[in-house]
Amino acid sequence: MKPYKQPLSEISETTPQQTLCGSSQGTFNAEIGDYGVNTGTGFIQSLLCIIILALGTACSNPAGTTDEPVDKSVKQRHLTVTEQSSDPSAKRMPKVVITDEATTLSASWTAGDNLSYCNLSRQDYDSGTETYNPYTGTLTAAESQSVSALYGDVVCTSNDYLAVVYPVNNTFDFSEPNTYSYSFSLAGQDGTLAKLAASYHQLYGRAYVTSVTDNDANATMPKMKSLLTVCKFSFIDATTLAPIPVSTLTINYNDNTSENGKYPQTATVTVNSTTEHAGVHAVADEALQPLTVTCTSEQEVVYVALMPTGASRTFTFTVTNTSGTYTGTASAQLNEGEFVPATGLKLVKE
């Protein structure tokens, strides 16, 4: 089945505030930049690949502090994270507000947006329960614009590594010594970009604490990267070529594997202090049933966050609306951090 080829389209929504885990304060700047577009094959008509997101220092030290280390013991400090430059070919989606305007893709922060952090380098021993609990908390965007300070207080000292995540609805799991994981769900999507950006646009960053004073700390972090693939779907009737409004969209694998007829509902990310930034990926959990996107009303464009495939795979798409049920298949390789406008896919009415 050969899809209808169409130019890149664009995105926009304001992401609602999303608290990820715990409470905290620390500071960094985030800036959303430009995007590049490549042309692909299969149902991928174009791939959104290059995103520049520059993070810079957002605040000065409080009165009475200096840049010289004073107290290097582990304690709560005001943290400033500065994003380092990285390979511009790294494929990433933006974060919070995404704007679709037909030819360009842009993004910005919204005041109140939260990221979670987890200190990968140390744990707090609870003598009462005889358990070790890593230090976690949140960083919060201060302004609604492309560059915004993110602030919070972080328990850390020099040479600590922090996992920085947006957004996470689950808490970190610490069942394995010195190894931390978190899971997220792909289920419950409604086909809108607003909900996708708020709850399904998974980003990961790894910050390294370079220096501390008595009350402050500084850290550097490579650019945050997206862990999923974001697809923009539209469908047409294979006979009439008329657009097919979507009430529900069901997606499953169809390539003669044990996952035939199914799609993973959840995925897990596992990290520790030695895991390099580029080595962090979302790993799909067992696929048990198809993934269903339920729209609040019939719509001709549907946005869905999907797992990267690593190789080309064949998918079955089933659309239902007030007129009936439509099905079809298409093959594609979905890459981590890419935006895929998969528009004009032909389906056959049952």
C-alpha angles and dihedrals in degrees: 000000000000116000126224109263116232137165122264115283129204144234145225141171138127110247113227118234111282120194109206111185137332125334132283148133132233134132142244139141126239126196126186115216143175133321134219126211130213128186117238139180137243111034089335106096097173136359124220103215124152119064123170114206113173120196119196141174111287108186144028127239116274117259113284097029129104137199091252118099111256107165120017097180119116110272142129111288139173102258128207115194118196118195114228125220114262142179104313090213091065107120114233139153120222122253129236122002111034123190125203111197104152100259109032138041121213137168142189142177126266120218107258096029109144134209123190126227132197122192102231094188104063147020135211113236115224106204091191095061095021090230135127117233120190119226112259136168146134139277117208133208113236102198141033101239143088091273117043138157116245112205140190148119117266131191103228149117136202118311094017119141120220128196109219115197138181121220118358124168092179127065123241116273115224101180092122116065112257090351121104129190139177132192132211135188130236091194123100098043115152100198096253124121092223094062092040092054093046100045113009107038099100117198130177133196133173116212125195119206106228102177143000138198126190094284106008140059137190128210139177126218135185113237113291113252135210117246098198140048119248115211129193109206133193127165139205133197108260090218104040098022087224118146114263114223112220124227095160129005119199120194128189140154118266108180107109097267133123087266093061110141092012141088129195113262096193140027135197132219117202124191142160135179093277097049109110118229092246090050096063114102139156112252117205117237120222114307109234106160141002119285111248124198111198115198121210088228135357111290134174096217122054127186117206133178110220138179117264109251103207088214137029114292133179119239133195117217122199119187125188128190138148090288097056142266128321129189139185144145135234136172129226145149110236115205129203113266098010130131111219122194099202098179133165097023109174117234130181121229113237 
